Amino acid sequence: MLDDSIQSQMQPNTAGTSGRGRRALVFALILAAAVRIGLLVWALNSTAIVTYDGRTREYVAEAQHLVAGDGFVKDTPSGLRPASLRPPGMALLLAAAMSVAGSSAERVVQLFGVLVGLLTVWLAWWLARRLLDVRAAEVVAYCVALFLPLAYYEVVPRQPDGIIACFVTAGLACMVRACDGKLPGMLRWVLVAGVVLGLGSLLRSSYMLLPLFLVAPMAWYAGRRGAATAVAVQVLVLTVMMPWALRNRLVLGEWVFTSTEVGGTLVTGLGESQNAWGFGYTDGARGREAARQGIADPFGPEGNRYFREVFWRSIRERPGAYIGTVLKRLPMLIATPFTWGYRNPHKTSTFTEAREVGGRDRYEVIRSNPMYVVRAYWDSLMFAAFSLAAFAAAIMTLVLTGHRRNAALLLFSPHLYGLGVHALVHFEPRFVLASIPCWLGGLAYVIVAARRSPKRGATMAT
């Protein structure tokens, strides 16, 4: 049984009219549905939105092989080979849709993304209401509903980057619920949290170790019971992923819980900007390097082992260069330039092309041609400013929440985990979309605090 002080800190801050809060949630859900369906209709009837790229083609091809009974395989110049480039969750989802809906499968998955988006809005509302404030919950529901990068990745490209936001948010909500009530209820919610986060990790494995990261925030929030919840959920996540790891052990000859893309991705991260090792930034660079070593597939088991060794050797030889690479990522972590699939007609070249062809990193491109960057990336710059505001608001929220600071930190922890992991490894804005619904709670809290009178704002902090 929790002691009284911890129990009091865990009580939801539900000051305000619950009826009003639920009406705001309904409006936010309607708005979220309109945004996602409108974005999908626009994408299907216009070339202004990217609907298909290389990753989508790979997921669809893997799903088609599953439906055909070939197993989880990929096409190679030498024929079909076991697929291990990424976890099988998205391919399984597409394959299930193909089995049920046939040629309409991709539309079915996109509509499924709309439903997932609505559930994410509701979960973000519940978490903010439970951990912060009922008025903040109203605002965060609208923020998540309107956040175009998340909406785009949920419904348009048939990729897991947006869909897993629902799994991460649901997993945290179940862990919070596990800290309420008696033991039978705790065990039920722990089980649900582990299964949900495990299934999400089979879609994209970036958040596979999130429960382990949450041990300390959960302990601050709910004492030993919170820490035990996080540990138990982590064990369950690994249990859910065990069939995938066992399959790789049997097929590839080694235990792989994530994917064989990891090694190449680690080295690609070192090549994000100008670097002491001379690494390039693209998959093509990994392919050329692998070919020089006689490795046919840079993202297969052999390539994964080779590039992992290259990554660790590179860090040991030049630790200062690695620290410099991490520091260069910090501006994008603080002010993340999210994208939403828009084909800007002013964009005649990309940062990736500048890195691959001219050897210039993004900072050199910005310095040399700032006005082009503004014209070509105005939407990403807008989201970067929004992300910067959210980052500042999260810090302010930790100051304002007083004795409930532990609850605020717990809410922000999934995004802090995502930022931390990708700061050390490799960063693209879409990698941290999964935790944005939790992160936006801080911005919502500060907006509500700013709208209140000074007296009520002081009350909010206590």
PyMOL commands that set and color helices and strands:
alter all, ss='L'
color gray80, all
select helices_A, chain A and resi 4-10+18-44+54-68+89-131+134-146+148-155+160-178+183-203+205-207+210-213+215-252+262-270+283-292+301-317+319-334+351-358+362-368+370-376+378-400+402-424+429-451+454-461
alter helices_A, ss='H'
color red, helices_A
select strands_A, chain A and resi 73-76+79-82
alter strands_A, ss='S'
color yellow, strands_A
deselect
rebuild
show_as cartoon
